[in-house]
Amino acid sequence: MRFRQLNKAGLLAPLAALTSSPAIAQVTDPAPSNQALYWLGVSVVAVCAGLVATRLRAQTAPREPSETEKQLAHEVRALNAHAIVLVADSRMRIVHVNDRFVEASGFTRSELVGRPTSWIYLSNDQKTHGEICRHIFDGKTWSGETRLRCKDGTYRWTQTTIIPRLDENGKVIGTVGIRTDITASKTASEERDIVSALHRLSDAVVMFSADSFRILYLNETAMSLLDWNEARYPTKRMFDIDFEHDPDEVRSVLQKLVNGTANSLSFEIRLSDRPFLANLQLVRPAAGEARFVAILRDLSEREEMDRAKNEFISTVSHELRSPLTSIKGAMGLVLSGAAGEISPKAAELVEIAHRNADRLVLIVNDILDLEKIAAGRMEFTLERHDLMVILREARAANNAYAERFQVKISVRPPAAPAWANVDADRILQVLTNLLSNAAKFSRPGSEILATVSTEGGRHTVSVTDRGVGIPQEALATIFERFQQVDNPGHNAPRGSGLGLSIVKAIVESHGGSVSVDSTPGEGTTVSFTLDDADADAAAPDETPPLIAANSS
């Protein structure tokens, strides 16, 4: 039997096969939530079968449409106005889609007709399509939620019922799929789930308008923190929150997100006399106003733990320093013969103890230095110095140490003096750490190159060795406290793991930065940069203190 067009509007066209008997498969009962759509689908098949049958009869005996035919035509028009309809043949190829299907998917009829039905499903939903086909060829209906692929790359959520069409022998000759667009309700449900999850977060979540700064949302933690309830906070603006920052400074920070110079911001603030880490992003929803989303993590516990840890380290270090100094002094006197002559074997043992006492004193001093820097108690006497002079002094102080490892230290001066406002003793400490590290990890007979260069009002001091290098995975943590890198096959003496963290702390206290570049098996370069003393010190810092922590 050939296909026929139902009417000029193309309400439901290629349905002549529906006149086969039985037109509707014997199907299992659908889930209660899908029964309305299921019976709508059954009605479609029945309605279309009736219409086509009456049209065929009308060809042999032309007459005015009966009331039944008019009712059937009316039901088809109602169906097309409400439902997204697809008709497929026995090979599961599309033979017809109604106007609602075209509107929902964005594809034209010519782009759809002839395609396999799998083509309208997302790649991740092909398993669902396979399940549908198995139901259909078992003579069963299928009902459930599916995603309809759209031409613009998006998808629509649909409540779907697909019913097989059978011939008089019970063989599947095609399908009718009826879909209802549930995207809006599905999205609303997902949004409710997201809001519910946000509401229960232990971190405070604050959303506010990018234009008016009006508070749009607070989760339970934020409401408790600010002492605002759901009735009160919609009347508030972000600047009604009592945090310790100037509003103009905050606006300057937020502008970085608005103009796209930063994708997110991370900084520390204080609320209710407690420290918080704020992570901030700008969200531009498809509908509605742009908004800032801030997630505030309470740092009180971390701050207290850091304080307790630093106090413990400081106390232990101070308690160790005095006895270590006494032990070192006593052993020095023994070695000098002040306590009388000792045997060569005893002198060797005392010498080992004396060296290790020196090492312990250095570790204790490093710990105390870090504690002072972290607490802001280390004093820096900044004066105008030529960095090359300090570098040469550091080389002289470390030549003997380098010779122990059969390594030579060379320096390369810049084209002109590199003047910087620094504490010379602290920069000497930085260079001593870098040169001693380079010596420990260099190959015997190699050379350490220390250079000073100037570019764009900044000086860069670099120390390069030709040693074992640092594994790539260790570079991210190399400047953290107590970090040590294992280098199999290299017997360098192990240090405290504090040297590079002290380097970083001192350089950053001078307003500089530190970096490392390393190739395993070839060597490592550690560099730090400092401002030129003659650069315009009055140039404003473009990064407000509020976001000094992080921006990306």
N, C-alpha and C positions, 0 to 999 in steps of 0.2 A: 504494500500500500504506500502510495507516495505522500510526501509532506505537503501540507497546504498552509497558506497564510490565513490567519484567523480574520484579521482586518487590516486596514491601511496603517493603523497606528502601531502595528506589530506588537500587540499585547501579549499573545502567546502563540507563536507561529507553528513550528514543526512538531505538531503533536498528533499527527494522524495515526501514529502507531499506538496511541492510547486507546484506539477503538478496539484493539485486540481484547479478547476475553480470556481470563480475567485481567482487568487493567491494573488492579491493585494487588500487591503481594500480600500473602499472609505473614504478618510481622509480629514480633514480640512487643509486649506493652512497653511504651517509653517510660522514662523516669517521670515522676509527677511534675517536676519543674519544667519538663519539655513537652507536656501533653498538649498544651495549646498550639504550639508550633507543629507538633506531629499531626494533629487533626486538621490543621490548616493545610498541611502538605497532602493529606489524604483527600481533602476537599478539592485541592487543585487538580489532582489526577482525575477525580470523578467529574468535576466541572468541565475540564477540558475534554474528557472522553465524551461527555454528553454533548458538548458544543460541536465537536467534530462530527459525531454521529448524525446529529440533526442537520448539519450543513450538507453532509453527503446525501441524506434523504431528500434535502431540498433541491438537489441538482436534478433529480428525476421528476420532482413534482413541485415546481416553483409556486410559492405562496407567501403570504404575510407571516413574519415570525410569530410564533406562539408566545403566550405569556411565559411558558417554561424557558423558551429560548432567550427571551428578553432577560429573564432572571439570571440565567447562566452567564449571559454576556455582561450583566451588571456585576456579578460576582467576580468574573475575570478581571474587570477594570479595577475593582476594589483590591483584588489580590496584587495587581501590578503596582498600585499606588502604595501599598504597604510593604510588600515583601521583595527581597532580592532573589530572583529566580534564575536557575540554570537547568537546562535540559541536556542530557548526554545520551549517546547511543550505546550499543552493547559493548563497544570497544573502549568505553569511557572517554570518548572524544566529544567535545562540546558541539552541539548542533544549534543551540539557541540560548540567548540571554535576554532578559527584559531590560527596559530602560533603567530601572533602579539598579540593576547590576552594573550597567555601563557607568552610571553616575557614581556609584560607590567605589568602583575599582579605578576609574579614570581611563580604562582601555576602551577602544572602539570595538564595535561588534566584529569588524573584519579582523581585528587583532586577536579576538577570542575564539571565534568559530573555527573549528578544525583542530584546535589545540587539545592535548590530553588534559583531563581534569586535574592531574597532578600539577599542572603549570600554574594554577591559581593559588597553590599552597606554598608557604615559605619553605626553604630548604630544611629548616629544623623541624618542619611538620610533616615530612614525607612519611614518617612512620604512622602518623594518624591517618594519612590518605590510604596507606596500605590496609589499615584496620577497617576503614570504611569500605574498601573494595571487597574485603573478605565477607563483611556483613551482607553487602549487596548481592554477591554471587551465591550466598547461602539463602537468598530470598528474604532477607530480613531488612528492616529499616535500621537507620543509624541516626542517633540524636546526640548532640553535644555542642560544646563551644569550639569554634575554629577561627583561625586568623586568615582573612582574605587578603591576598597580595594585591597591592596597589601600584599603579604605574609610576608614581613619584618616589617609589622605594620604601614607602611606609606600609602599614597594614591596618585593616579594620577588624575588630573583634566582632564575631557574629554568632548568634544562637542558630544552629543549623540542624535541619532534619532532611535526610536524603532517603527517598523511597524508591525501591526497584519497580520497574514495569515488566510484567510477565506476559508471555503469549498464552494461547489456550493450552499449551503443553507444560506451562510452568517455567519456561525458559526465560531468563533475563534478557530483555531486548533494549533496555535503557534505564535511565534514572531521571527523577525530577528532584532537584535540590532547592529547598526553600530556606532562605536566610533572613534573619532580622538583625539589624545593626545594633550591637550593645556596647559599642566603643565608649560612649559617654558614661554609662553606668559602670563599666569595667574600670575606666580611668578613675572615676570617683571612688570606687572601692579600693583601688591600689593606693590612691592618695590618702584615704582614711587609714589604711594599714601603715603607710609611711608616717603619718602624723601620730598614730598610736605608738609607733616605735620611738619617735622623737620624744614623745611625752614622757616615756619611761627611762630615757637616758639619764645616767648619773651626771653627765656633763650638762652645764646650762646651755640652752639653745635660745638665741635671740634673733628674730627676723624683724627688719625695719625697712621702711620705704626708702628707695634711693633718691627720691625727689623731696619728700616732706620730712623724712626721718621719723615718721609716725611708726610706733611699735605695731607690728602686724601679728606677731606670735611670740609667746613665751612658753617653754615647756615647764613641767612641774618644778624641776630643779631651779630654773630661772625665776619662777614666781616666788619660790621660797626664799631665794637669795635676795630678791629685791623687795619682798613683802608686798607684792601686788597680786591681786586675784584676776580671774578671767573677765570680770566686769570692769575692773579698774585699768588694766594695762592698755586697752585700745584707746584710751584718752591720753596716753602718754607719748612723748617723743623720746628719741634715743638720748638727747641731751638732758633729759630729766633723770637719767641714771647718774648717780653720784660717784664718778670715778675720777682718779687723780690726774686728769690730763686736760689741757686747754682745748676748748671746742674748735678753735681755728686750726690747731695742730691736727685734731682728729679729721676735720674736713680735708686738710691737705693730704692726709694718709688715704682717705677714701677715694680721693680724686684719682689716685694711681690705678684703682680698679676700674673706675668709670672710663678713663681714657685709654685703658688697655696696656699701660706700661707694666702692670703686674697682674698675674692671674689669681694670686692668692697672697695673703699677708699673714704673718705670724709674729706676735709681739706679746710682751708681758704687761699686764695692767694690775691695778689694785682696786678691789671692791670690798666694802665692809671690812677694811683693814686686813684683807687676805689677798695673797698673790694668785693671779690667774694667768694661764697661757691662752691668748685669744687667737683663734684661727678664723680668718675672715675671707669670704668670697662674695662676688656679685652674681646674682642669678637673674636671668632675663627670661621669664616664662613666655610661652607662646601666647597666652592670654593673661591679661592682668599687668600690673605695674612691676617694674624692675625692683629688686629688693636685695639688701645685704643680709647674708646669713653668717652669724657669728657663733662659734662653739667655744665655750669658756671652760677650761679644765682647771680645777682647783689644785694649786701647787703647794698648799699649806703643808701637807704631809711630806712632800718631797723636800720642801725648804727646811722643815724640822729635822728630817733625816740627814740632810747635808750639814746642817748646823751641828748636830750631834756627832757626825762623823769627823767634821773638821776640828771640833773641840777635842775629840778623842785623839786624833792624829797629833794635834798641837801639844796636848798634855804629854802623850807618850814621847814625842820628839824632844820636848824640853827636859823631861825626866831622863832621857837617854844621853842628852848632850853633855851634861856635867860629868857623869861617871866615865863616859867615853873619853872625854878630854883628859881626865885624870889617868885613865888606863894608858892612853897614848903617851902622855908625858912620862909616866913611870917606866914604860918599856923603852922610851927614848933614852932615859937616864941609864938604864941597864946596858943598852947597846953602846953607850958612850964610855962605859967603864966606871961610871960614878959609884956604882955599888961593888966595885971590884972586878977582877978579871973572871970571865966565864969561858967555858970550853967552846970550841968551834961549833959543836953540835947544838949546844944550848943557844949560842948566838944565832944560829940558823933558824931555830924554832921561834926565838923572840922576834927575829926579823919578819917572819911570816905573820905573827900576831900583830906586829906594829903596822904592817901594810894593810891588813884587814881592818884594824882600828881606824886607819886613815879612810878606808872605803866607807865604813859605817858613819864616820863623822860627815863625809860628803853627802851620803844619803839623807842623814838627819837634816843637814843644812838645806838640801834640795826640798825636802818636805816642808820645812819651815818657810822657805821662800814662796812655795806655791800657796801655802796657807795665808801668808801675808798678802800676796797679790789678790787672792780670792776675797779676802776680807777688806781689801782696799787700804791696807795698812803699810804697804811697802812704799817708801818714799823714793821719788826719782828727782835727781838734781839735773835739770835739763840745761845744757850749755851748748854753744856752737862748737862742733868738732868736725875735723876732717875724718871721714870714715876710713880712708886708706891708712891713716896713722894708727887708728885702733886695730885695723886688720894686721898691720905689720907687728904690732905689739902682741897680738894673739898668736901669730906664727912663732915669734920668738919664745913665747911661754909654752908652746906645745911642740917645739922641735924635738926636744928630748923624748917626749912621749911617742912621737911618730917614729923616731929611730928604733924604739923597742920593737916595732912591727916592720922595720926595714922599709919605711915609706918616707918620701920626701914631700914637703909642703912648698908649693910655689905660689906667688901672688902676681896678679896682673893689674896694674893701676889703670884708672880711667884717664881720659884725655885731659881732664881738668880736675882740680880738687873737688871732692864730693862733700860739701858742707851740710850738716844736719844738726838739728837741736835734739840732743840725746843725753842720757846719763851714760858717760863713757864706761864706767865700771860695769853697768848692766849689759851694755852692748858687748863689752869684752867677755862677759859671762856667756852671752849667746854664742859668740864666735868660738870660745873655748869648747863649749858643748858640741858644736857642729864639727870642728876640726878633730876633736878626740873621737867622735863617732866615726868620722871618715877614716881615721887612722886604723881603728879597730877592725873595720870591715873591708879594708883595702887588701889587695894581693901584695905579697912581699915584692919589693922592687918597683912598685908602681908609684905614681905621682898624684898628689892631691892639688887641685888647682882652685885657688880662691880669687875671686874677681869682684871689682866694683864697677858698675856702669850707671849711666844717667840718661833718662829719657822722660820728656814731658813733665819736668818738675819733680821727678821721683828718682831716688837712687835704689838700685838693686844690688844686694850683696849675695853672691852665690858661692857655695862650696861644693866641688864636684870630685867624686872619687871614682876609681876604676876597680870597684870591688864586686861583691856578689850580688848586689842589687836587692830590691825589696819586692816580694810577690805582690801582684796587682791587688789581690783581695785584702792585703794588709794596709794599703795606702790610705783607706778611708778612716782608719783608727790610729794611724801612726803617731798623731799628736796628742792622743789621750793619755791620761795618767796610767802608769804601770804597764804600758804596752811594750812588749818585747817581740821581736821577729825571730822566728827560728830559721836558721840557714843551715840545712844539713850539709855536712862536709866542710863547714867553716868553723874553726875552733876559737872564735873571738870570745874574749871574756864577757860574761853577762853583766849588764849594768842594772840600775834600779828601775829602768823604764820610765824615768821622770825627766830625763834631759830634754827631749823634744817638747814635752808639755810646758816646761819652763821657758824654752825658747819662744814658743807661741805666746805664752802669757806676757813675757817681757816686751816682745815686739808689738803686740796688740796694745799694750799699755802706752806705747810710744805713738799710737795711731797708725801703725803699719800692718802688714799682712805677711803670712808665711805660706810657702808652697813647696811641694816636693814632686820631683819627676824621676822615675826610676825604671830601668830595664833589667830584669833578672839576668845575671850572668855578665852584664856589661858595666853597671855602675849606677850611682845615684847622685842627683843634684838637689840640694836643699837651698832655697833662696828666700830672702826676706827683703821687703821694700820699706823705705822711709821717705817722708817728704823732704824736699830740699829746703834748707834753712832760709834761702833767699826767695822762695816761692811766696806768692801773695797769701799771707796767713789770714787775711781778712776775707778771703773768698768764702761765701756761705756754704754750709753743708746742705746739699740738696735732699738728704735723707733725714727726716725728722727723727728725734730720739725714740719716738714711740715705735717705729718699725725697724729699729736697728737690729732686731733679732733676725728677721728673715723676710724676704719677699721673693716671689717667683712668678 
